[in-house]
């Protein structure tokens, strides 16, 4: 139980110190639709939207998902595979 509390506290600190919330625009939804339409990429809608938002903001996507990282790189989105 202590590990859970420690993990939740660390996550709360991370969110407070490092995570920003940005609005999602119509153009980002359209970009996500174009990304998801590339069937061979295997992108799910949520992943495509994350990539579109990162691309639009010039942000780096951090992920544990190698396939998502490969797709991001192929689309020209900056990515860090953790």
C-alpha positions in Angstrom: 0.0 0.0 0.0 2.9 2.4 0.7 4.3 2.0 -2.8 0.9 3.0 -4.3 0.8 6.1 -2.1 4.4 7.0 -3.1 3.6 6.5 -6.8 0.5 8.6 -6.6 2.4 11.4 -4.8 5.2 11.3 -7.4 2.6 11.5 -10.2 0.8 14.4 -8.6 4.2 16.3 -8.3 4.9 15.5 -12.0 1.5 16.8 -13.0 2.0 20.0 -11.0 5.5 20.7 -12.1 5.7 19.4 -15.7 2.4 18.8 -17.3 0.5 21.5 -19.1 -3.0 21.3 -20.6 -3.6 22.7 -24.0 -6.9 23.1 -25.9 -7.5 20.8 -28.8 -8.3 22.6 -32.1 -10.4 21.5 -35.1 -7.3 21.5 -37.2 -5.6 19.1 -34.8 -8.6 16.7 -35.1 -8.4 16.9 -38.9 -4.6 16.2 -38.7 -5.3 13.2 -36.4 -7.9 11.9 -38.9 -5.3 12.1 -41.7 -2.8 10.2 -39.5 -5.3 7.6 -38.5 -6.3 7.2 -42.1 -2.9 5.7 -42.9 -4.1 2.2 -42.2 -0.6 0.6 -42.3 0.5 2.7 -39.3 -1.9 1.0 -37.0 -2.6 4.2 -35.2 -5.6 4.3 -32.9 -7.6 7.6 -32.8 -6.3 8.7 -29.4 -2.7 8.1 -30.4 -3.3 10.0 -33.7 -4.7 12.9 -31.8 -1.7 13.0 -29.4 0.6 13.0 -32.4 -1.3 15.8 -34.1 -1.2 18.0 -30.9 2.5 17.4 -30.4 3.2 18.2 -34.1 1.2 21.4 -33.9 2.9 22.6 -30.7 6.4 21.4 -31.8 6.4 19.2 -28.7 8.1 15.9 -28.1 6.0 12.9 -27.5 7.3 10.7 -24.7 6.0 7.1 -24.9 6.7 3.6 -23.8 5.1 2.3 -27.0 7.7 1.4 -29.6 5.2 1.2 -32.5 3.8 4.6 -31.6 7.4 6.0 -31.4 8.2 4.6 -34.8 5.0 6.0 -36.3 5.7 9.4 -34.8 9.1 9.5 -36.2 7.9 8.5 -39.6 5.4 11.3 -39.5 8.0 13.8 -38.5 6.8 14.2 -34.9 9.6 14.5 -32.3 9.5 11.5 -30.0 11.4 10.0 -27.1 11.0 6.3 -26.4 11.3 5.8 -22.7 
